[in-house]
Amino acid sequence: MSFLSGSLAFQRFRVEGAKPRLFDGTHLTRLKDYAAGRDKPAAADGVETGWTAGRHIWDKDFTQEKNVYTDHLLFDYCAQTDRFPPERFKAYYETELKALSKDNPSGLPSMRQKREAKSIARERLEQEAKDGRYRKWKLAPCMWDAVNNTAFLGSTSGADGARFQHLWDQTFLSSLTQQEQLAGKLEPIDAAGLAMDLFPKAEYESLSPFVPGVTPDDRPAWCASDTVPQFLGNEFLLWLWYFSECEGDTLKVPDGSSITFMLQGGLRLECPRGATGNGTMNAEAASRLPEARAAAKAGKLPRKAAFHVARAGETFSFIIQAETLALSSIKLPPPEAEGEQRAREEDRLQHVRDLAAIVDQMFATFMHRRMTSYWTQEVEEMGAWLRGTRSSRLAA
């Protein structure tokens, strides 16, 4: 379970309803009831999902000692699917099609024969797959933090997130066969959701015109919904970039603490109109490259950026995805606890919780400025910075 060691990435979900008082055998039993490999049909997309206990893909031994760390419940999400080799499917298909159409006067196969050949080829592969030869497995660590009633999924994939939510509902919500509800539904903790939690009126905001005549009037092309302001995550990253170059490297955040940050690492920008594509710069200080500023000046918005942040003497680094606020390539401070491994692991889990709070506080700082009357002036100042008519404190 990588929440305890090794590399780390995650997306987060808010658990609706009351916080759990403690994690006990009831929670562990539910996880075991929905363990990976149980006898159930695959979903419509052919993917089977389930939980594992953390040691390996067949581990179903959920225990208090292994899976419960005070106010954290740890387990793994497992997705299984059969991936047929395309070259093998093609060979079976062509062989069957040739046999079916050999007596055709035209020498060409009919549409019916093509469909039949595909069906036979797939049936042969499905028969072969029964021994597991084509099975692909994917594990992602999970954590339920009782203090904040937050679920963490150790994957930044949107597809994994959707399947994780569905499996969570099956496992912990009440149903005809499960009278006791152990948790509420999950709501993604993303830029749009956080913004509307802080300021409900954020739902009606439009994309700020950082580059007049270029920036779309409503939303970027990658935002599918008119009513969900996902673009606030893109504005958040652009504002942090601007702030770091023109105002300083320290944010005074709503909880009263201070967070020092810098963009340090790669940067990905994309045209909000979907016209001029995207660009990824992987230099150590990509935000200071002339081509990065040129891309932003042309109206491109950041979709992913790498940061170093520090608060209360602890330093973190990560890559953040703008719309989902999913984090990857995370580096946590070394555990403060000495001696027992368990204490060091508990310390690491607290650092994960601290990092999530840092991201939320940084975003809240942005939103408190974004939703004031001063924002119009700040957008103009950001535009001047992009054009190079406002001096950067880093110019020297």
HELIX and SHEET records of a PDB file:
HELIX    1   1 GLY A   25  ASP A   33  1                                   9    
HELIX    2   2 GLN A   64  ASN A   67  1                                   4    
HELIX    3   3 PRO A   86  SER A  101  1                                  16    
HELIX    4   4 MET A  111  ALA A  129  1                                  19    
HELIX    5   5 GLY A  158  PHE A  172  1                                  15    
HELIX    6   6 ALA A  191  LEU A  198  1                                   8    
HELIX    7   7 PRO A  200  TYR A  204  5                                   5    
HELIX    8   8 LEU A  232  CYS A  246  1                                  15    
HELIX    9   9 ALA A  286  ARG A  288  5                                   3    
HELIX   10  10 PRO A  290  LYS A  297  1                                   8    
HELIX   11  11 GLN A  341  ARG A  370  1                                  30    
HELIX   12  12 TRP A  375  ARG A  387  1                                  13    
SHEET    1   A 6 GLU A  48  THR A  52  0                                        
SHEET    2   A 6 HIS A  72  ASP A  82 -1                                        
SHEET    3   A 6 ARG A 135  ASP A 145 -1                                        
SHEET    4   A 6 THR A 150  LEU A 153 -1                                        
SHEET    5   A 6 GLN A  11  VAL A  15 -1                                        
SHEET    6   A 6 LEU A 186  PRO A 188 -1                                        
SHEET    1   B 3 GLU A  48  THR A  52  0                                        
SHEET    2   B 3 HIS A  72  ASP A  82 -1                                        
SHEET    3   B 3 VAL A  68  TYR A  69 -1                                        
SHEET    1   C 3 THR A 250  LYS A 252  0                                        
SHEET    2   C 3 SER A 258  GLU A 270 -1                                        
SHEET    3   C 3 ASN A 278  MET A 281 -1                                        
SHEET    1   D 5 THR A 250  LYS A 252  0                                        
SHEET    2   D 5 SER A 258  GLU A 270 -1                                        
SHEET    3   D 5 LEU A 301  ARG A 311 -1                                        
SHEET    4   D 5 GLU A 314  GLN A 321 -1                                        
SHEET    5   D 5 LEU A 327  LYS A 331 -1                                        
END                                                                             
